[in-house]
Amino acid sequence: MSSLTRHIEHVLKTATHPGAAARSRLAASWRRSLNHHGLDPGQRRDVQRICARSLAERMEQADCMRRIALPKIDALFQLVGGSGCGVLLTDCDGVVLDLRASDGDTDTFNAWGLAPGADWSEASEGTNGIGTCIAEARQVIIHREEHFHARNTAMSCMDAPIFGADGRLIGALDVSSARADQTASFNQLIAASVAQTARQIEADVFRAAFPEARIITAEAGTAEAAVLLAVDGDDIVRGATRAARKVFNLSQTGPISPRPASDLLGSEDDSNGFDGAQRAAVNRALSRTNGNVSEAARLLGIGRATLYRRMKRLGMRGE
Protein backbone atom coordinates (compact mmCIF):
# COMPACT_ATOMS: atom_id res chain seq x y z
CA MET A 1 0.00 0.00 0.00
CA SER A 2 1.41 3.41 -0.97
CA SER A 3 1.89 6.21 1.55
CA LEU A 4 -0.77 8.32 -0.21
CA THR A 5 -3.29 5.47 0.02
CA ARG A 6 -2.51 5.02 3.73
CA HIS A 7 -3.01 8.75 4.25
CA ILE A 8 -6.39 8.69 2.52
CA GLU A 9 -7.57 5.75 4.61
CA HIS A 10 -6.32 7.37 7.82
CA VAL A 11 -8.11 10.65 7.09
CA LEU A 12 -11.37 8.90 6.27
CA LYS A 13 -11.20 6.67 9.34
CA THR A 14 -10.40 9.57 11.67
CA ALA A 15 -12.94 11.97 10.17
CA THR A 16 -15.76 9.44 10.51
CA HIS A 17 -14.80 8.10 13.93
CA PRO A 18 -17.41 9.02 16.59
CA GLY A 19 -16.02 11.51 19.08
CA ALA A 20 -12.73 12.11 17.27
CA ALA A 21 -13.65 15.68 16.32
CA ALA A 22 -14.38 16.54 19.94
CA ARG A 23 -10.94 15.39 21.05
CA SER A 24 -8.81 16.85 18.27
CA ARG A 25 -8.89 20.12 16.35
CA LEU A 26 -7.20 18.37 13.44
CA ALA A 27 -9.87 15.67 13.36
CA ALA A 28 -12.56 18.37 13.52
CA SER A 29 -11.03 20.08 10.49
CA TRP A 30 -10.81 16.79 8.60
CA ARG A 31 -14.48 16.17 9.40
CA ARG A 32 -15.45 19.65 8.16
CA SER A 33 -13.51 19.01 4.98
CA LEU A 34 -15.23 15.68 4.41
CA ASN A 35 -18.79 16.31 5.57
CA HIS A 36 -19.36 20.06 5.37
CA HIS A 37 -17.31 20.83 2.27
CA GLY A 38 -17.84 17.46 0.56
CA LEU A 39 -14.17 16.98 -0.33
CA ASP A 40 -12.32 13.76 -1.16
CA PRO A 41 -8.84 13.37 0.41
CA GLY A 42 -7.77 11.44 -2.68
CA GLN A 43 -8.87 13.95 -5.30
CA ARG A 44 -6.15 14.87 -7.78
CA ARG A 45 -7.43 18.02 -9.45
CA ASP A 46 -5.15 21.05 -9.20
CA VAL A 47 -5.68 23.85 -6.71
CA GLN A 48 -8.43 26.14 -7.98
CA ARG A 49 -7.31 29.58 -9.21
CA ILE A 50 -9.36 32.70 -9.80
CA CYS A 51 -9.03 34.72 -13.00
CA ALA A 52 -6.66 37.66 -13.36
CA ARG A 53 -9.51 40.18 -13.21
CA SER A 54 -10.87 38.76 -9.97
CA LEU A 55 -7.38 38.71 -8.48
CA ALA A 56 -6.87 42.38 -9.40
CA GLU A 57 -10.16 43.25 -7.71
CA ARG A 58 -9.19 41.40 -4.55
CA MET A 59 -5.81 43.12 -4.49
CA GLU A 60 -7.53 46.48 -4.75
CA GLN A 61 -9.90 45.62 -1.91
CA ALA A 62 -6.94 44.58 0.25
CA ASP A 63 -4.77 47.51 -0.82
CA CYS A 64 -4.28 49.04 2.65
CA MET A 65 -3.29 45.71 4.21
CA ARG A 66 -0.95 44.88 1.32
CA ARG A 67 0.86 48.24 1.41
CA ILE A 68 1.50 47.78 5.12
CA ALA A 69 2.29 44.07 4.91
CA LEU A 70 4.62 43.84 1.91
CA PRO A 71 7.75 45.35 3.55
CA LYS A 72 7.23 43.05 6.52
CA ILE A 73 6.75 40.06 4.23
CA ASP A 74 10.04 40.90 2.54
CA ALA A 75 11.77 41.02 5.93
CA LEU A 76 10.24 37.68 6.95
CA PHE A 77 11.36 36.13 3.68
CA GLN A 78 14.92 37.26 4.40
CA LEU A 79 14.74 35.14 7.55
CA VAL A 80 13.19 31.96 6.12
CA GLY A 81 13.74 32.04 2.35
CA GLY A 82 17.17 30.43 2.52
CA SER A 83 15.73 27.28 4.08
CA GLY A 84 13.39 26.51 1.19
CA CYS A 85 10.39 28.41 2.53
CA GLY A 86 8.04 30.78 0.74
CA VAL A 87 6.03 33.58 2.34
CA LEU A 88 2.44 34.15 1.24
CA LEU A 89 -0.18 36.79 2.03
CA THR A 90 -3.85 35.96 1.48
CA ASP A 91 -7.12 37.82 1.75
CA CYS A 92 -9.90 36.91 4.17
CA ASP A 93 -11.16 34.17 1.84
CA GLY A 94 -7.83 32.36 1.57
CA VAL A 95 -6.98 33.57 -1.94
CA VAL A 96 -3.24 34.16 -2.31
CA LEU A 97 -2.40 37.79 -3.08
CA ASP A 98 1.40 37.77 -2.85
CA LEU A 99 4.24 35.25 -2.80
CA ARG A 100 7.89 35.60 -1.87
CA ALA A 101 10.03 32.60 -2.88
CA SER A 102 13.59 32.02 -4.06
CA ASP A 103 14.18 31.51 -7.77
CA GLY A 104 15.01 27.85 -7.17
CA ASP A 105 11.72 27.18 -5.34
CA THR A 106 9.29 29.25 -7.43
CA ASP A 107 8.49 26.46 -9.90
CA THR A 108 7.77 24.04 -7.07
CA PHE A 109 5.46 26.47 -5.32
CA ASN A 110 3.63 27.25 -8.56
CA ALA A 111 3.20 23.56 -9.29
CA TRP A 112 1.69 23.06 -5.84
CA GLY A 113 -0.68 25.98 -6.29
CA LEU A 114 1.15 28.24 -3.84
CA ALA A 115 0.90 31.28 -6.09
CA PRO A 116 -1.16 34.48 -6.45
CA GLY A 117 -4.76 33.73 -7.38
CA ALA A 118 -4.83 30.26 -5.82
CA ASP A 119 -7.77 29.47 -3.54
CA TRP A 120 -6.53 27.85 -0.32
CA SER A 121 -9.75 28.15 1.64
CA GLU A 122 -10.73 25.11 3.66
CA ALA A 123 -13.80 24.77 1.45
CA SER A 124 -11.53 24.33 -1.57
CA GLU A 125 -8.48 22.52 -0.20
CA GLY A 126 -9.65 20.99 3.05
CA THR A 127 -7.36 21.12 6.05
CA ASN A 128 -4.34 23.28 5.23
CA GLY A 129 -2.41 26.08 6.88
CA ILE A 130 -4.12 29.01 5.19
CA GLY A 131 -7.67 27.65 5.09
CA THR A 132 -7.73 26.23 8.60
CA CYS A 133 -6.11 29.37 10.03
CA ILE A 134 -8.94 31.41 8.51
CA ALA A 135 -11.70 28.92 9.37
CA GLU A 136 -10.65 28.81 13.03
CA ALA A 137 -9.29 32.39 13.25
CA ARG A 138 -6.15 31.24 15.05
CA GLN A 139 -2.49 30.43 14.52
CA VAL A 140 -1.96 26.96 13.08
CA ILE A 141 0.78 24.62 11.93
CA ILE A 142 -0.25 21.98 9.40
CA HIS A 143 2.70 19.63 8.97
CA ARG A 144 2.82 17.28 5.98
CA GLU A 145 0.39 14.37 6.72
CA GLU A 146 -1.87 16.70 8.72
CA HIS A 147 -3.18 18.06 5.41
CA PHE A 148 -6.54 16.71 4.25
CA HIS A 149 -5.63 16.13 0.62
CA ALA A 150 -3.04 13.45 0.02
CA ARG A 151 -1.44 15.54 -2.74
CA ASN A 152 -0.60 18.27 -0.20
CA THR A 153 1.28 16.06 2.26
CA ALA A 154 4.72 17.03 0.96
CA MET A 155 4.46 20.54 2.42
CA SER A 156 4.51 22.14 5.86
CA CYS A 157 2.56 25.34 6.52
CA MET A 158 2.79 27.84 9.40
CA ASP A 159 0.03 30.47 9.51
CA ALA A 160 -1.32 33.35 11.56
CA PRO A 161 -4.51 35.37 11.02
CA ILE A 162 -4.53 39.13 10.45
CA PHE A 163 -7.43 41.15 11.86
CA GLY A 164 -8.53 44.59 10.76
CA ALA A 165 -9.26 47.68 12.83
CA ASP A 166 -12.92 46.65 13.14
CA GLY A 167 -12.06 43.24 14.60
CA ARG A 168 -12.86 41.31 11.43
CA LEU A 169 -10.40 38.91 9.84
CA ILE A 170 -8.83 40.52 6.77
CA GLY A 171 -6.18 38.00 5.76
CA ALA A 172 -3.64 35.39 6.69
CA LEU A 173 0.15 35.25 6.68
CA ASP A 174 1.63 31.93 5.62
CA VAL A 175 5.07 30.38 5.45
CA SER A 176 5.13 27.14 3.48
CA SER A 177 8.07 24.81 3.04
CA ALA A 178 8.84 22.55 0.12
CA ARG A 179 11.63 20.74 1.96
CA ALA A 180 11.19 17.02 2.56
CA ASP A 181 13.36 17.23 5.71
CA GLN A 182 11.37 20.02 7.38
CA THR A 183 10.98 19.03 11.03
CA ALA A 184 8.16 19.78 13.44
CA SER A 185 10.54 21.56 15.82
CA PHE A 186 11.78 23.83 13.04
CA ASN A 187 8.15 24.56 12.18
CA GLN A 188 7.66 25.89 15.72
CA LEU A 189 10.53 28.35 15.31
CA ILE A 190 9.16 29.61 12.00
CA ALA A 191 5.64 29.83 13.41
CA ALA A 192 6.84 32.23 16.11
CA SER A 193 8.23 34.59 13.44
CA VAL A 194 5.02 34.30 11.41
CA ALA A 195 2.91 35.21 14.44
CA GLN A 196 5.13 38.16 15.33
CA THR A 197 5.00 39.52 11.77
CA ALA A 198 1.21 39.11 11.64
CA ARG A 199 0.91 41.09 14.90
CA GLN A 200 3.05 43.86 13.46
CA ILE A 201 0.88 44.05 10.34
CA GLU A 202 -2.29 44.08 12.42
CA ALA A 203 -0.97 46.83 14.69
CA ASP A 204 0.06 49.03 11.76
CA VAL A 205 -3.28 48.47 10.00
CA PHE A 206 -4.98 49.60 13.21
CA ARG A 207 -2.82 52.72 13.50
CA ALA A 208 -3.53 53.58 9.88
CA ALA A 209 -7.27 53.41 10.57
CA PHE A 210 -7.00 55.98 13.39
CA PRO A 211 -4.38 58.48 12.18
CA GLU A 212 -5.53 61.29 14.50
CA ALA A 213 -5.91 59.18 17.63
CA ARG A 214 -3.54 58.44 20.46
CA ILE A 215 -2.74 54.71 20.43
CA ILE A 216 -2.49 53.06 23.82
CA THR A 217 -0.86 49.67 24.29
CA ALA A 218 -2.67 47.88 27.10
CA GLU A 219 -1.12 45.31 29.40
CA ALA A 220 -3.02 42.07 28.98
CA GLY A 221 -0.61 39.31 29.96
CA THR A 222 -0.57 37.88 26.43
CA ALA A 223 1.91 37.98 23.59
CA GLU A 224 -0.43 36.38 21.08
CA ALA A 225 -1.98 39.58 19.71
CA ALA A 226 -1.72 43.35 19.74
CA VAL A 227 -3.85 44.86 22.53
CA LEU A 228 -4.30 48.41 21.28
CA LEU A 229 -6.84 51.17 21.96
CA ALA A 230 -7.40 54.30 19.86
CA VAL A 231 -8.22 57.28 22.11
CA ASP A 232 -9.35 60.71 20.96
CA GLY A 233 -8.50 64.12 22.41
CA ASP A 234 -11.17 63.78 25.09
CA ASP A 235 -9.75 60.43 26.25
CA ILE A 236 -12.68 58.56 24.71
CA VAL A 237 -11.90 55.16 23.25
CA ARG A 238 -12.91 55.13 19.59
CA GLY A 239 -11.31 51.89 18.41
CA ALA A 240 -9.85 48.63 19.68
CA THR A 241 -7.99 45.73 18.14
CA ARG A 242 -9.54 42.29 18.22
CA ALA A 243 -7.41 41.29 21.21
CA ALA A 244 -8.32 44.50 23.06
CA ARG A 245 -12.00 43.84 22.38
CA LYS A 246 -11.65 40.48 24.09
CA VAL A 247 -9.66 41.84 27.02
CA PHE A 248 -12.08 44.71 27.71
CA ASN A 249 -15.28 42.85 26.81
CA LEU A 250 -16.16 45.09 23.86
CA SER A 251 -18.14 44.13 20.76
CA GLN A 252 -16.16 41.57 18.78
CA THR A 253 -16.55 43.28 15.42
CA GLY A 254 -17.70 46.59 13.99
CA PRO A 255 -17.78 50.01 15.67
CA ILE A 256 -17.45 50.07 19.45
CA SER A 257 -19.54 52.14 21.84
CA PRO A 258 -17.46 55.16 22.94
CA ARG A 259 -16.06 54.63 26.44
CA PRO A 260 -13.78 56.76 28.64
CA ALA A 261 -10.30 55.29 28.55
CA SER A 262 -10.13 55.51 32.33
CA ASP A 263 -13.14 53.18 32.61
CA LEU A 264 -11.36 50.49 30.62
CA LEU A 265 -7.84 50.97 31.95
CA GLY A 266 -8.86 51.17 35.60
CA SER A 267 -7.45 54.63 36.34
CA GLU A 268 -7.89 55.50 39.99
CA ASP A 269 -6.96 59.18 39.86
CA ASP A 270 -9.35 62.10 40.18
CA SER A 271 -10.23 61.99 36.49
CA ASN A 272 -13.11 59.66 37.36
CA GLY A 273 -16.59 61.08 37.72
CA PHE A 274 -18.28 64.13 36.25
CA ASP A 275 -16.25 66.66 38.24
CA GLY A 276 -13.06 64.88 37.33
CA ALA A 277 -14.00 64.95 33.65
CA GLN A 278 -14.70 68.69 33.87
CA ARG A 279 -11.42 69.30 35.69
CA ALA A 280 -9.54 67.36 33.00
CA ALA A 281 -11.24 69.33 30.23
CA VAL A 282 -10.43 72.66 31.88
CA ASN A 283 -6.82 71.64 32.48
CA ARG A 284 -6.42 70.64 28.84
CA ALA A 285 -7.83 73.98 27.67
CA LEU A 286 -5.57 75.94 30.05
CA SER A 287 -2.54 73.94 28.93
CA ARG A 288 -3.29 74.68 25.29
CA THR A 289 -3.54 78.43 26.01
CA ASN A 290 -0.57 78.65 28.39
CA GLY A 291 -2.89 79.45 31.29
CA ASN A 292 -4.86 82.20 29.55
CA VAL A 293 -8.34 81.87 31.07
CA SER A 294 -10.06 83.98 28.42
CA GLU A 295 -8.62 81.87 25.60
CA ALA A 296 -9.38 78.68 27.49
CA ALA A 297 -13.00 79.76 27.91
CA ARG A 298 -13.22 80.41 24.18
CA LEU A 299 -11.88 76.90 23.43
CA LEU A 300 -14.46 75.42 25.80
CA GLY A 301 -17.29 77.46 24.27
CA ILE A 302 -18.23 79.25 27.47
CA GLY A 303 -17.83 82.75 28.89
CA ARG A 304 -14.82 83.85 30.96
CA ALA A 305 -16.96 84.45 34.06
CA THR A 306 -18.57 81.04 33.69
CA LEU A 307 -15.18 79.40 33.50
CA TYR A 308 -14.01 81.22 36.63
CA ARG A 309 -17.08 80.06 38.55
CA ARG A 310 -16.57 76.49 37.35
CA MET A 311 -12.88 76.57 38.32
CA LYS A 312 -13.79 77.87 41.79
CA ARG A 313 -16.32 75.08 42.29
CA LEU A 314 -13.73 72.51 41.20
CA GLY A 315 -11.13 73.93 43.55
CA MET A 316 -8.93 75.18 40.73
CA ARG A 317 -6.95 78.40 40.79
CA GLY A 318 -6.70 80.72 37.80
CA GLU A 319 -4.89 83.96 37.12
C-alpha positions in Angstrom: 0.0 0.0 0.0 1.4 3.4 -1.0 1.9 6.2 1.5 -0.8 8.3 -0.2 -3.3 5.5 0.0 -2.5 5.0 3.7 -3.0 8.7 4.2 -6.4 8.7 2.5 -7.6 5.8 4.6 -6.3 7.4 7.8 -8.1 10.7 7.1 -11.4 8.9 6.3 -11.2 6.7 9.3 -10.4 9.6 11.7 -12.9 12.0 10.2 -15.8 9.4 10.5 -14.8 8.1 13.9 -17.4 9.0 16.6 -16.0 11.5 19.1 -12.7 12.1 17.3 -13.6 15.7 16.3 -14.4 16.5 19.9 -10.9 15.4 21.0 -8.8 16.9 18.3 -8.9 20.1 16.3 -7.2 18.4 13.4 -9.9 15.7 13.4 -12.6 18.4 13.5 -11.0 20.1 10.5 -10.8 16.8 8.6 -14.5 16.2 9.4 -15.4 19.6 8.2 -13.5 19.0 5.0 -15.2 15.7 4.4 -18.8 16.3 5.6 -19.4 20.1 5.4 -17.3 20.8 2.3 -17.8 17.5 0.6 -14.2 17.0 -0.3 -12.3 13.8 -1.2 -8.8 13.4 0.4 -7.8 11.4 -2.7 -8.9 14.0 -5.3 -6.2 14.9 -7.8 -7.4 18.0 -9.4 -5.2 21.0 -9.2 -5.7 23.8 -6.7 -8.4 26.1 -8.0 -7.3 29.6 -9.2 -9.4 32.7 -9.8 -9.0 34.7 -13.0 -6.7 37.7 -13.4 -9.5 40.2 -13.2 -10.9 38.8 -10.0 -7.4 38.7 -8.5 -6.9 42.4 -9.4 -10.2 43.3 -7.7 -9.2 41.4 -4.5 -5.8 43.1 -4.5 -7.5 46.5 -4.8 -9.9 45.6 -1.9 -6.9 44.6 0.3 -4.8 47.5 -0.8 -4.3 49.0 2.7 -3.3 45.7 4.2 -1.0 44.9 1.3 0.9 48.2 1.4 1.5 47.8 5.1 2.3 44.1 4.9 4.6 43.8 1.9 7.7 45.3 3.5 7.2 43.0 6.5 6.8 40.1 4.2 10.0 40.9 2.5 11.8 41.0 5.9 10.2 37.7 6.9 11.4 36.1 3.7 14.9 37.3 4.4 14.7 35.1 7.5 13.2 32.0 6.1 13.7 32.0 2.4 17.2 30.4 2.5 15.7 27.3 4.1 13.4 26.5 1.2 10.4 28.4 2.5 8.0 30.8 0.7 6.0 33.6 2.3 2.4 34.2 1.2 -0.2 36.8 2.0 -3.8 36.0 1.5 -7.1 37.8 1.7 -9.9 36.9 4.2 -11.2 34.2 1.8 -7.8 32.4 1.6 -7.0 33.6 -1.9 -3.2 34.2 -2.3 -2.4 37.8 -3.1 1.4 37.8 -2.8 4.2 35.3 -2.8 7.9 35.6 -1.9 10.0 32.6 -2.9 13.6 32.0 -4.1 14.2 31.5 -7.8 15.0 27.9 -7.2 11.7 27.2 -5.3 9.3 29.2 -7.4 8.5 26.5 -9.9 7.8 24.0 -7.1 5.5 26.5 -5.3 3.6 27.3 -8.6 3.2 23.6 -9.3 1.7 23.1 -5.8 -0.7 26.0 -6.3 1.2 28.2 -3.8 0.9 31.3 -6.1 -1.2 34.5 -6.5 -4.8 33.7 -7.4 -4.8 30.3 -5.8 -7.8 29.5 -3.5 -6.5 27.9 -0.3 -9.7 28.2 1.6 -10.7 25.1 3.7 -13.8 24.8 1.4 -11.5 24.3 -1.6 -8.5 22.5 -0.2 -9.6 21.0 3.1 -7.4 21.1 6.1 -4.3 23.3 5.2 -2.4 26.1 6.9 -4.1 29.0 5.2 -7.7 27.6 5.1 -7.7 26.2 8.6 -6.1 29.4 10.0 -8.9 31.4 8.5 -11.7 28.9 9.4 -10.7 28.8 13.0 -9.3 32.4 13.2 -6.2 31.2 15.0 -2.5 30.4 14.5 -2.0 27.0 13.1 0.8 24.6 11.9 -0.2 22.0 9.4 2.7 19.6 9.0 2.8 17.3 6.0 0.4 14.4 6.7 -1.9 16.7 8.7 -3.2 18.1 5.4 -6.5 16.7 4.3 -5.6 16.1 0.6 -3.0 13.5 0.0 -1.4 15.5 -2.7 -0.6 18.3 -0.2 1.3 16.1 2.3 4.7 17.0 1.0 4.5 20.5 2.4 4.5 22.1 5.9 2.6 25.3 6.5 2.8 27.8 9.4 0.0 30.5 9.5 -1.3 33.4 11.6 -4.5 35.4 11.0 -4.5 39.1 10.4 -7.4 41.1 11.9 -8.5 44.6 10.8 -9.3 47.7 12.8 -12.9 46.6 13.1 -12.1 43.2 14.6 -12.9 41.3 11.4 -10.4 38.9 9.8 -8.8 40.5 6.8 -6.2 38.0 5.8 -3.6 35.4 6.7 0.2 35.2 6.7 1.6 31.9 5.6 5.1 30.4 5.5 5.1 27.1 3.5 8.1 24.8 3.0 8.8 22.5 0.1 11.6 20.7 2.0 11.2 17.0 2.6 13.4 17.2 5.7 11.4 20.0 7.4 11.0 19.0 11.0 8.2 19.8 13.4 10.5 21.6 15.8 11.8 23.8 13.0 8.1 24.6 12.2 7.7 25.9 15.7 10.5 28.3 15.3 9.2 29.6 12.0 5.6 29.8 13.4 6.8 32.2 16.1 8.2 34.6 13.4 5.0 34.3 11.4 2.9 35.2 14.4 5.1 38.2 15.3 5.0 39.5 11.8 1.2 39.1 11.6 0.9 41.1 14.9 3.0 43.9 13.5 0.9 44.0 10.3 -2.3 44.1 12.4 -1.0 46.8 14.7 0.1 49.0 11.8 -3.3 48.5 10.0 -5.0 49.6 13.2 -2.8 52.7 13.5 -3.5 53.6 9.9 -7.3 53.4 10.6 -7.0 56.0 13.4 -4.4 58.5 12.2 -5.5 61.3 14.5 -5.9 59.2 17.6 -3.5 58.4 20.5 -2.7 54.7 20.4 -2.5 53.1 23.8 -0.9 49.7 24.3 -2.7 47.9 27.1 -1.1 45.3 29.4 -3.0 42.1 29.0 -0.6 39.3 30.0 -0.6 37.9 26.4 1.9 38.0 23.6 -0.4 36.4 21.1 -2.0 39.6 19.7 -1.7 43.4 19.7 -3.8 44.9 22.5 -4.3 48.4 21.3 -6.8 51.2 22.0 -7.4 54.3 19.9 -8.2 57.3 22.1 -9.4 60.7 21.0 -8.5 64.1 22.4 -11.2 63.8 25.1 -9.8 60.4 26.2 -12.7 58.6 24.7 -11.9 55.2 23.2 -12.9 55.1 19.6 -11.3 51.9 18.4 -9.8 48.6 19.7 -8.0 45.7 18.1 -9.5 42.3 18.2 -7.4 41.3 21.2 -8.3 44.5 23.1 -12.0 43.8 22.4 -11.7 40.5 24.1 -9.7 41.8 27.0 -12.1 44.7 27.7 -15.3 42.9 26.8 -16.2 45.1 23.9 -18.1 44.1 20.8 -16.2 41.6 18.8 -16.5 43.3 15.4 -17.7 46.6 14.0 -17.8 50.0 15.7 -17.5 50.1 19.4 -19.5 52.1 21.8 -17.5 55.2 22.9 -16.1 54.6 26.4 -13.8 56.8 28.6 -10.3 55.3 28.5 -10.1 55.5 32.3 -13.1 53.2 32.6 -11.4 50.5 30.6 -7.8 51.0 32.0 -8.9 51.2 35.6 -7.5 54.6 36.3 -7.9 55.5 40.0 -7.0 59.2 39.9 -9.3 62.1 40.2 -10.2 62.0 36.5 -13.1 59.7 37.4 -16.6 61.1 37.7 -18.3 64.1 36.3 -16.3 66.7 38.2 -13.1 64.9 37.3 -14.0 64.9 33.7 -14.7 68.7 33.9 -11.4 69.3 35.7 -9.5 67.4 33.0 -11.2 69.3 30.2 -10.4 72.7 31.9 -6.8 71.6 32.5 -6.4 70.6 28.8 -7.8 74.0 27.7 -5.6 75.9 30.0 -2.5 73.9 28.9 -3.3 74.7 25.3 -3.5 78.4 26.0 -0.6 78.6 28.4 -2.9 79.5 31.3 -4.9 82.2 29.5 -8.3 81.9 31.1 -10.1 84.0 28.4 -8.6 81.9 25.6 -9.4 78.7 27.5 -13.0 79.8 27.9 -13.2 80.4 24.2 -11.9 76.9 23.4 -14.5 75.4 25.8 -17.3 77.5 24.3 -18.2 79.3 27.5 -17.8 82.7 28.9 -14.8 83.8 31.0 -17.0 84.4 34.1 -18.6 81.0 33.7 -15.2 79.4 33.5 -14.0 81.2 36.6 -17.1 80.1 38.5 -16.6 76.5 37.3 -12.9 76.6 38.3 -13.8 77.9 41.8 -16.3 75.1 42.3 -13.7 72.5 41.2 -11.1 73.9 43.6 -8.9 75.2 40.7 -6.9 78.4 40.8 -6.7 80.7 37.8 -4.9 84.0 37.1 
